[in-house]
Amino acid sequence: MNPDYNGQAKETIEAMEQKTTPPSSEQTAVRANQVLLTLGKREVMVYREGTAEVHTLDVAPEAPGGVTMVPLRGVLDFLGATLDYDGPSGTVKVQDGNILVRLTIGAGKAFINEAEVPLLKPAEIKNGRTLIPLRFVAENLHYDVVWDPEKQQIKISKRLSHQVL
């Protein structure tokens, strides 16, 4: 057995069937945890530690004006972020490690730790659900966000460390 494939049996078998090169251990580790969303669909595919699970959101992701909005709960928390919503102040907090993203419902700015940053679209409440701008929050938490326009899908990946390889 080639040690480069150790612990990657599923990926190796898939690569053999497709006659492609299996991912290196670094590539697999970097993309170990992912969430796959499709605009207009409530089902979310969550990949964690080699397993895949389907979850259902309260509301489907939408992209009014080109900014993907997702419910506060049910996307970034699958990647390990902690979420908090304070109703009286309308403040949303999303934290992963030492990075805190703070948004206020309807405000055109957010805070990354203590730095003020403008938003293309503010967090909002729609049909009783808090929606946040996905790319803005995810990328500021150092997650990778990839848009597939053909499939209308968004893939959010969390690196096992925040180091750039």
C-alpha positions in Angstrom: 0.0 0.0 0.0 1.3 3.4 -0.9 1.6 5.5 2.3 0.5 8.6 0.4 -3.0 7.1 0.2 -3.2 6.0 3.9 -6.4 7.1 5.5 -7.9 8.1 2.2 -9.5 4.9 0.9 -12.7 6.5 -0.3 -10.8 9.2 -2.3 -8.3 6.7 -3.7 -11.1 4.3 -4.9 -13.0 7.2 -6.5 -9.8 8.4 -8.2 -9.1 4.9 -9.5 -12.6 4.6 -10.9 -12.3 8.0 -12.6 -8.7 7.4 -13.7 -7.5 10.5 -11.9 -4.9 11.2 -9.3 -6.0 10.8 -5.7 -5.7 13.9 -3.6 -2.6 14.3 -1.5 -3.0 14.2 2.2 -2.5 18.0 2.3 -5.3 18.5 -0.2 -7.6 16.3 1.8 -6.8 17.9 5.1 -7.2 21.4 3.8 -10.7 20.6 2.6 -11.8 18.2 5.3 -14.9 20.1 6.4 -17.3 21.5 3.8 -20.9 22.6 3.5 -22.6 22.5 0.1 -25.7 24.7 -0.5 -27.9 25.2 -3.5 -29.9 28.4 -4.0 -33.6 27.9 -3.5 -33.2 24.5 -1.8 -33.4 23.9 1.9 -31.3 20.7 1.9 -27.6 21.2 2.8 -24.9 18.6 2.4 -22.4 18.6 5.2 -19.0 16.8 4.9 -17.2 16.3 8.2 -14.3 14.0 9.0 -15.0 11.7 6.0 -18.7 11.5 6.4 -21.6 13.2 4.5 -24.9 14.2 6.1 -27.9 15.9 4.6 -29.5 18.6 6.8 -32.6 20.8 6.2 -32.6 24.5 6.7 -35.6 26.5 8.0 -35.4 28.6 4.8 -33.6 28.1 1.5 -30.5 30.3 0.7 -31.4 33.1 -1.7 -29.3 35.7 -3.6 -31.2 39.0 -4.0 -29.0 41.4 -5.9 -26.2 38.8 -6.1 -25.5 38.5 -2.4 -26.3 35.1 -1.0 -28.2 35.3 2.2 -28.5 32.3 4.5 -30.3 31.6 7.8 -28.1 32.4 10.8 -28.4 28.8 12.1 -27.7 25.8 10.0 -24.7 26.7 7.8 -21.6 28.1 9.5 -22.3 26.3 12.7 -21.8 23.0 10.8 -18.2 24.2 10.3 -17.7 24.9 14.0 -18.5 28.6 14.3 -20.4 29.7 17.3 -23.5 31.8 16.7 -25.3 34.3 18.9 -28.3 36.5 18.2 -29.4 39.2 20.6 -33.0 40.1 19.8 -33.3 43.4 21.7 -30.3 44.9 20.0 -30.6 43.1 16.7 -27.0 42.0 16.9 -25.6 38.9 15.3 -22.3 37.4 16.4 -20.5 34.7 14.5 -17.2 33.5 16.0 -14.6 30.9 15.0 -11.3 30.9 17.0 -10.1 34.4 17.6 -12.2 36.0 14.9 -15.5 37.6 15.7 -17.9 38.9 13.0 -20.6 41.2 14.4 -23.5 42.4 12.4 -26.6 44.4 13.3 -29.9 43.8 11.5 -30.4 46.5 8.8 -26.9 48.1 9.3 -24.7 48.7 6.3 -21.6 48.0 8.3 -20.2 45.1 10.3 -17.3 44.6 12.7 -14.5 42.1 12.2 -13.1 41.9 15.8 -13.0 45.7 16.3 -12.5 46.9 12.7 -15.5 48.4 11.0 -16.2 47.1 7.5 -18.9 48.1 5.0 -21.4 45.5 3.8 -22.9 45.0 0.3 -26.1 43.8 2.0 -27.0 43.9 5.7 -28.3 41.1 7.8 -32.1 41.0 7.8 -35.1 39.4 9.3 -37.4 37.7 6.7 -40.4 35.6 7.6 -39.2 35.5 11.2 -35.7 34.2 10.3 -32.4 36.0 10.6 -30.5 36.0 7.3 -26.8 36.9 7.0 -24.6 37.6 4.0 -22.8 34.3 3.6 -19.7 35.2 1.6 -18.9 38.2 3.8 -19.2 36.3 7.1 -17.5 33.1 5.8 -14.5 34.7 4.2 -13.9 36.9 7.2 -13.8 33.7 9.3 -11.1 32.5 6.8 -13.3 30.0 5.2 -13.1 29.4 1.4 -16.3 30.1 -0.6 -16.7 28.8 -4.1 -19.7 29.7 -6.3 -20.8 27.3 -9.1 -23.1 29.3 -11.4 -24.1 26.4 -13.5 -25.4 24.3 -10.5 -26.4 27.4 -8.5 -24.3 26.0 -5.6 -22.1 27.4 -3.0 -19.3 25.4 -1.3 -17.9 26.6 2.0 -14.7 24.9 3.2 -13.0 25.3 6.5 -9.3 24.7 6.7 -8.1 22.6 9.6 -5.8 25.6 10.4 -6.0 29.2 9.2 -2.6 28.9 7.6 -2.3 29.5 3.9 -0.6 26.6 2.2 
